[in-house]
Amino acid sequence: MRLACLAALLEAGACGSSTAPSSSIPPTIPAPLHGEVTDPSGDAAVDARVPVSPDLVHATADVSAGTVTFVIQFVPGTFNPQTTRVSVVLDTDRDGTTGIRQGNGLGADYGLDFVAGSSLAAVTRADPAGCAAGQSCFNAVGSVPITMIANGMQGSVRLSMLGNGDGRFNFQMRHTCS
């Protein structure tokens, strides 16, 4: 079965200078980060387990105030809140040689498993040693609630659950039916 895959790099940068003494510079709040990916509609693989296969077309990741929010959208009429499942892998250190290597060069350090029917997304951390030994490649860290939206779902995760990163990461999404 062919899986839809979306990948993105979530980056933001800013630079500036000041000649004022550092004691007079007010503390700054990190700028929000935004990543967005799209996939053409009409390319969903047929899955005999469901009458209509989910067709993932758009996803965003927004980082603000120590939280990342993923919004996942499907072609209208293809999202089933009982059977649709989306797996997100996160390369939080942006180093493809660490974590669990993916086919596209991504080194997955954490994962999110959005299972619409359960109303929760599992948060997992990569275990390269366990994976190499034939055991689980990801171990549970916790879970976060999923909110159903028109033609999709969304969930927010504190960055502290993802290794306290700065919110810059690469991510990849795949959808299936559960």
N, C-alpha and C positions, 0 to 999 in steps of 0.2 A: 504494500500500500504506500502510495506517495504521500508525503507529509508536506504541508506548506511550511515554508521557513522564511522568517523575516529576521534580518540582522541589522544592527545599528551601532554606531559609536556615539556615546553620550559624552560630549566634550563642551567646554566653554572656557574662554580665556579672557583675560583683561590685563592691561598694563597701564601704568601711570607713574608719575614721579611727583615728589614734593620737596621743597627746600625747608619746610617748617620742621621744627624739632619733633621727634617722635612722640613726646609727651603731649603735644597739642593735637595729635591726630585722633579723632574719635574712633572707637572700635567700629569695624565694618561687619556687616552681615553678608555672608557669601551670596553671590548672585544666584538666582534660580537657574537650573540647568534643564534643557529640553531636548529630547531625542524623538524622532518621528520616522516611521517606516511605512511603506505601502506595498501592496501586492496586488497584481491585476485580478479583477473579478472573473469568475467563470473558469478557474483553473483547479477547482477542488477535485480530488480523486474520489471516485465512487467507493463508498464503504457500504457493503451489503448489510451491515448491522443497523443502519438507520435509513429512513425513507429519503432524507435529504442530507447530503454531506455538508459539514460546515465549511464555509469559504471565507477564510481570514483575509481581510483587505486593508486594515489600518491598525496601527498600534502606536501609542506614545508612552514615553517615560518622562516624568517630570520630577525633578528633585528640588525640594524647598524645605527649609526649617528642619533638616535632619531626617526627612522622609522621602521615599521615592514612591510615586503613584504610577501604576501601569493601567492604561485604558486600552482594551482590546476590542476591536469591532469586526463584525462579519457582514457579508452581503445580507440585506434584509431577507428574512425567510429561511436562512441557512443556520442560524444560531439556535441550538436547542438547549435551554437551561437545565435539562435533565441529563444530557449525554455529552455535551461539548467539554473538552479538556484541552488546556493549553499549558505547555511546558516552556518555561523561560530559564535559560542558563545565563549566568552573569560572570563575566571576566572582570572582577572587581579590582585587580591589580594591573589590568591591561597588558598582561604578559602571557602570551600563548604557550610558553614552556612550563607554566605552573598550572595546578589544578588538573581537571580531567580534559584531555585534548579532544576537541571536536573536529569533524571533518573539514571545516573551513578555517582551521588554524586558531580558533578561539580556545583559550584555556579556562574552562569553567571552574570557578571557585565556589560559587553558590548556585542554587537552583530554586525555582518557584514552580509549584505544580498547582495550577488553577483548575479545580474540579468543580464545574458549575453546579452539579447536583448535590454537592456536599456543603456549598456556601462557604468553603474555606480554601485557602491556598496554603499548601505545605511549604515551609521554608527549610531548605536543606543546605548542608555544607559539604563540599567535595572531600573525599577521602582517597587520595591517589594510592596510598599504600594498600588499603583494603581492596580497591578496585584491581590493582595489579595482582593481588592474591586470589582473585576470583570472588571476592565478597562484594558487599554493597559499595557502589561508587559514590553515593551521597548518603549522609546521615542527617536525621531530623534535628532541626534547631528550634522549631516552633511552627506556629501557623498564624495566619491573619485572615480576617473576614473578607469575603468577596461580595461586592455589590453588583446586582444585575442592573444593566442599563439597556436602553433601546439597542437591539442587535448586538449585544455584547456584555462584557463584564469589566470590572475594575477592582483593583486592590492596592492597598498602601502598606509599605513595609518600612519600619524605622531602619535607618542606616546602621544602627548599632547591632541589628540582627544579621547584617551582612558584613561584619568585620570592621565596623566603625570607619568605613572609607569616607572619602570626601565627596562622594556622589558621582564621581567620574568612573564610567565603566563601559564595557562593550556588552551587548546582549543579543541573544538570538531566541526566537520563538518558534515553536512547532505546535500544531494542533492535531488532535485525534478525537476519537469518540471513546467514551468509557463504557 
